[in-house]
Amino acid sequence: MKSFFLLTALSSIVLFACTSKNLPEEKPIARVYDQYLYPSDLKEILIGAKTREDSSNLSHSFTEKWAKKQILLHLAEVNLSDENKDVTMELENYKTSLLIYKYQQLFVSEKLDTIISDQEFEEYYNAHPNEFDLEENTIKALFIQLPKSAPNPEKVKSLYQSSKERDSIKLDDYCNKYAYKYDDFKDQWISFTALKKMLPTDIPDPETYLKTNNTIEEADSNYYYFVNIKEYQLRGSSAPLEFAKTMIKPIILTKRKIELLNKLENNALKEELNKKNIEIFNL
């Protein structure tokens, strides 16, 4: 209970400090041994606070974490031997690794070619036929959700399965005026499970349904639902190349990144050897 009132008081001080200007001298809001926490230490974490309650909660959390950290640091200082407390080498190794990593990231961001040709996608897809088995049924489809108040819904029934361009134009014109939802999903493969969630009733055996039907027509109290299933791939079969591209892209880019970093290391070594900036002495 004491800690609650203490933290409440601390947060009030922080709130006051963050709204006051030109304080002549900051007063600490917490102390652990000889370490102090000041209102200015909390300014950054309070930037996103929208209410006084948000500020209070953030202040409580930060102050408590800070206190725990200082206590653990004190315990480490007291209980570790001088040898164990010497982390000079670890810090130097960490600094070295961090600087190299930052430079590698900069180099990759400037040099990595992120454009992947259709031929590259196809070559990888054909070379790894077992890597892209579908975990769920996928389809290409046209989905229409039409209010029952729309005029002449039979017009949709006569048009939405047609492959004729003039019928497609008529359907576009009608659905853009009257449909609540009209979507061909940019002609991309989508999850059949995701589409089922847009319908009022479930399809309990989707594999059998997809094998024997290319349309879905349902209704509830407010809407008609029309689905034209243009293509489908069942779970366990190989994903279509177009669908697999989203999985192939990061694989190819990661491979390129590794090759680029290896090239960076090898070229840098060769260049510095030629400049006589590197000497390897016989042991």
URJO-V491916 format. One record per residue. N is the residue number from 1. RES is the residue in one letter. D_FIRST is the distance of its C-alpha to the first C-alpha in whole Angstrom. Layout:
[[N:RES:D_FIRST] [N:RES:D_FIRST]]
This chain:
[[1:M:0] [2:K:4] [3:S:5] [4:F:5] [5:F:7] [6:L:9] [7:L:10] [8:T:11] [9:A:13] [10:L:14] [11:S:15] [12:S:17] [13:I:19] [14:V:20] [15:L:21] [16:F:23] [17:A:24] [18:C:26] [19:T:27] [20:S:29] [21:K:32] [22:N:34] [23:L:31] [24:P:33] [25:E:30] [26:E:27] [27:K:24] [28:P:21] [29:I:18] [30:A:17] [31:R:18] [32:V:19] [33:Y:21] [34:D:24] [35:Q:23] [36:Y:22] [37:L:21] [38:Y:23] [39:P:23] [40:S:26] [41:D:25] [42:L:23] [43:K:26] [44:E:28] [45:I:25] [46:L:24] [47:I:28] [48:G:28] [49:A:25] [50:K:27] [51:T:24] [52:R:21] [53:E:19] [54:D:21] [55:S:20] [56:S:16] [57:N:16] [58:L:18] [59:S:17] [60:H:14] [61:S:16] [62:F:18] [63:T:16] [64:E:14] [65:K:18] [66:W:19] [67:A:17] [68:K:17] [69:K:21] [70:Q:21] [71:I:20] [72:L:22] [73:L:25] [74:H:25] [75:L:25] [76:A:28] [77:E:29] [78:V:29] [79:N:30] [80:L:33] [81:S:36] [82:D:38] [83:E:40] [84:N:37] [85:K:36] [86:D:39] [87:V:39] [88:T:41] [89:M:43] [90:E:41] [91:L:40] [92:E:44] [93:N:44] [94:Y:41] [95:K:43] [96:T:46] [97:S:45] [98:L:43] [99:L:46] [100:I:48] [101:Y:46] [102:K:46] [103:Y:50] [104:Q:51] [105:Q:49] [106:L:50] [107:F:54] [108:V:53] [109:S:52] [110:E:55] [111:K:58] [112:L:57] [113:D:59] [114:T:57] [115:I:60] [116:I:61] [117:S:65] [118:D:65] [119:Q:68] [120:E:65] [121:F:63] [122:E:66] [123:E:67] [124:Y:63] [125:Y:63] [126:N:66] [127:A:65] [128:H:62] [129:P:63] [130:N:61] [131:E:58] [132:F:57] [133:D:57] [134:L:56] [135:E:53] [136:E:53] [137:N:56] [138:T:57] [139:I:59] [140:K:61] [141:A:61] [142:L:61] [143:F:59] [144:I:59] [145:Q:57] [146:L:60] [147:P:59] [148:K:61] [149:S:62] [150:A:64] [151:P:67] [152:N:70] [153:P:67] [154:E:70] [155:K:71] [156:V:68] [157:K:69] [158:S:72] [159:L:71] [160:Y:68] [161:Q:70] [162:S:72] [163:S:73] [164:K:75] [165:E:74] [166:R:76] [167:D:74] [168:S:70] [169:I:71] [170:K:72] [171:L:68] [172:D:66] [173:D:68] [174:Y:67] [175:C:63] [176:N:62] [177:K:63] [178:Y:62] [179:A:60] [180:Y:56] [181:K:56] [182:Y:58] [183:D:58] [184:D:60] [185:F:57] [186:K:59] [187:D:61] [188:Q:59] [189:W:58] [190:I:55] [191:S:53] [192:F:54] [193:T:51] [194:A:50] [195:L:53] [196:K:53] [197:K:49] [198:M:51] [199:L:53] [200:P:53] [201:T:54] [202:D:53] [203:I:56] [204:P:56] [205:D:58] [206:P:58] [207:E:60] [208:T:63] [209:Y:63] [210:L:63] [211:K:66] [212:T:68] [213:N:66] [214:N:66] [215:T:65] [216:I:62] [217:E:63] [218:E:60] [219:A:59] [220:D:56] [221:S:56] [222:N:56] [223:Y:57] [224:Y:60] [225:Y:59] [226:F:62] [227:V:61] [228:N:64] [229:I:63] [230:K:66] [231:E:65] [232:Y:62] [233:Q:61] [234:L:60] [235:R:57] [236:G:58] [237:S:61] [238:S:61] [239:A:59] [240:P:62] [241:L:62] [242:E:61] [243:F:58] [244:A:57] [245:K:57] [246:T:54] [247:M:53] [248:I:56] [249:K:55] [250:P:52] [251:I:54] [252:I:57] [253:L:55] [254:T:53] [255:K:56] [256:R:58] [257:K:55] [258:I:55] [259:E:59] [260:L:58] [261:L:56] [262:N:58] [263:K:61] [264:L:59] [265:E:59] [266:N:62] [267:N:64] [268:A:62] [269:L:63] [270:K:66] [271:E:66] [272:E:65] [273:L:67] [274:N:70] [275:K:69] [276:K:69] [277:N:65] [278:I:65] [279:E:66] [280:I:66] [281:F:67] [282:N:69] [283:L:67]]
